[in-house]
Each structure stands twice: as structure tokens, then as C-alpha cells.
Amino acid sequence: FAKMGVAFSVGLGPFVPGASFIEATHTLQTSYIKMMLANWLFWPIPSAMNLVLIPLPYRVLFSNTCSLVWKTILSTILS
């Protein structure tokens, strides 16, 4: 699902401030690889920690915190 999620966020993100279709496709072409590499570098560690180290009652909180960090990384890559 990561490929579709990244493509969706990168592909539709430029339309929010009013970019054209050509600008949006250019953003997708330039940012997609960087975002997927960051995805593959970031998520395996929190996922493994969540399954092995985090107690069951705190797993959702940990996952949401990691998601907040991940959204910040994505925002940094796209800006």
C-alpha cells in the first residue's frame, strides 16, 4: 500500500495550492523515488519495535507517534 499512498499524496498534493497537471506530474517524478527510499528506511525500524518491544496497550500510541514523525519527513521532502 505504500506505493499507492506515496503516489497519491505526491500526485494530488500540488493541486491543493492550485498547481497545474504538468506541475503535479513533475513533482511526482522528482519526489517519488526520494519518498519511497525514505519510506523503506524509516518504517522497518518502528514496525519491528512495535511488534517486539512495545507493550500491547501502547502500540497504537507508538504507531501514531511514528506516523506523525513520518508525515513531518514527507512534508520536508515535498517542500
N, C-alpha and C positions, 0 to 999 in steps of 0.2 A: 504494500500500500504506500510505501514511502515515495516511490517514483511518481505515482499519481498525485499524491499530496503536495510534493515539491513542485511538480509541473503546474498544478492547479494554483498554488499560491504565487508562484513566479509569473505564470501566464496571465492571471487575472489581476494581480497586484497593480500593475501600471495603469489599468483602466480606471482605478479609483480617482487619481488626480486628473484624469482627462487625457491620457496619452492615446495616441493612435494605435491601430492594429500593428503597423510596421514597428513602432517603438516598443510595443509589448513583445513582439516576436524577437526583436533584437535583445531585449532584456532577458528573455528566456534562453536564448542561445548563449549569452555571455555568462549568466549566473547559474544555470542549471548544474553544470559539472561541479562548480565550487560548492554548491549547496549539497549535492549528493555526497561528495567527499567528506564534507563536514558532518553530514548525517551518519555516514559509516564510521567516522572517527569518534563521534560523540555518543551515540546510543548504545553500543555494545557494553560499555562500562556501567552506565546506570542500570541497564537491564539485568546484567549479571549481579550487580549489587542488590537490586530489588529482589531477585529470586533467592539469593544466598544469605545476605546479611541483614536485611531489613525485616523486622518483625511484622507479622501479618496485619495488625491493626494500623500500621504506619505506611503501608505500601502505596496506598492511593495518595497520601500526602507527599511522599517522596517522589512518586511519579509526576505529580502535578508541579512540584518544585523544579524537577528536571525539565519539564515541559516549558516552564517559564524561562529557564535559562536557555533552552533551545530556541524559543521564539526571539529572545534577545540576540542570539547568534544569527538567526535568519535575518532579522532586521538590520544587523550590522553588515551582513553580506550584500543585502539589496540596496543599502544606501551609499 
